[in-house]
Amino acid sequence: SAGGGAAPAPSTTPTGSDVITIKENKTNAASGTTAATTTKTTVKHTKNETSRNEQGQMVSKTMGTLSKETAEKLVEQAVSNKSDSIEITVSSASANGDAADTAKSTELEIPKTTVASIAKDTDASLVVKTDSGSVTLDNKTLETITSETNGDTVKLIVKENAALTEAQQAASAAIGENGKLFDLAAQIGNRLLHDFQGGKAYVTLPMPDRLKGKNVLVIYIDDNGLCKILNHSVEKIGADDYVRFMTTHF
């Protein structure tokens, strides 16, 4: 029956404050059971645009901004709950952006003052979840970002199927036919942060279809095209395989 549309659709995000804190017990073979406290939110207002990248492939780009108001609530709850991590999810709103041959790209803008507050007033790491995997910046990396003098905004970028710069072309053989290039960046004002100065980022990316069931190498390519192999693990999340690794620079 075509009933009236008065009942709101069940929402997976909390209404009201839109910021929630969850305490979970995580069991780990090495350290036994540890309690982890996460303060989380989902960016509501995202802009989507579709364009073609350097390789002529369609790219579905999602841009989100963490509002000042939500940012303040996140920090407030993280401080009062002594949260271990602050999690921000940015999801594409477009249904057609999920075509298999479409590369995804996500940009999240956060006020720099928020990053400074997290670094100064909590021990939490910052987790950014996107449609193409997630990036966790530890508290030391947030401190490094805060010490950058320019700009009021921090932009975190996760981009699939990026292209090598001219200086990096020497590394193209390492990627080969089946490899997939992801571009991860932290931009403060108009400057890119490369070295976390003692900080670490933990990155989880979806396993490319062509590499499933194969021996996989994770390679970091620097601005000059020099390659460095990073240790990684493969994790199952739901039915999908993900590659997880740690890096000290983007």
C-alpha positions, 0 to 999 in steps of 0.5 A: 500500500502507498501509505503516507510518508510520515514515518522517518526512514530508520537511520544508521547514524545517531540523530540529535547530536550525530556524535556517539561514543562506543566502548568495545572490548577487543580480544587480541592474542598478544595482549588479551582483552583490551577496552577500546573507546571510539568517538565517531560521526558521519559527515552529512553534507558531501558533494559528489562530482564525476570526472575523468582521471589522467588515464581516461577512467571515470572517477567518482569524487566525494568531498566532505567537510567536518563542520565546526560544530560537529568537530567541537562535539567530537573533541568534547566527547573524546576528552570526557570519555578518554577515547582511544580513537576519533572516527569520521566516516565520509561516504559517497551519496551517489548510487551510480558511483559504485560502478565497478570500473569507476575509481573512487576519490575522497577528500575530507576537510577538517578545521586545523584547530580540531586537529590541534585540540585532538593532539593536545587534549587527548591521546586519540588517533584520528580515523578517516573511513572512506569508500576506498578504505581507511586511514588512521593517523596516530596522535604524534602525526596529528601533532606534526600536522598542528606544528605546520604554520600555514593554513586553517584547514587540513584536507585528507585525501584517499584516491584510487587509480592515481597517476605517477608524476613524471619524476616517479615514472621510473617506478611504473615497472613496479606497479606492472599490469595488475598493480593499483596505485593509491594516492594518500595525502594530508594537505595543510593549507596549500602544503602537503605533509610528507614526513610525520616526524615520528608519527605513524599512519595505519592504512587499510585498502581494498584488495584489487580484484586482479590481486586476490589470492596472489602474493601481494607487495605493498610499495611506497613510491616517493617523489623521486620514484624510489620504491620501498617495500612496506610490511603488510597484512591481509584482513577479511572485513565481511566478505572482502579482503583488505590490505593493511600496512603502516607508513611514517610518511605520505 
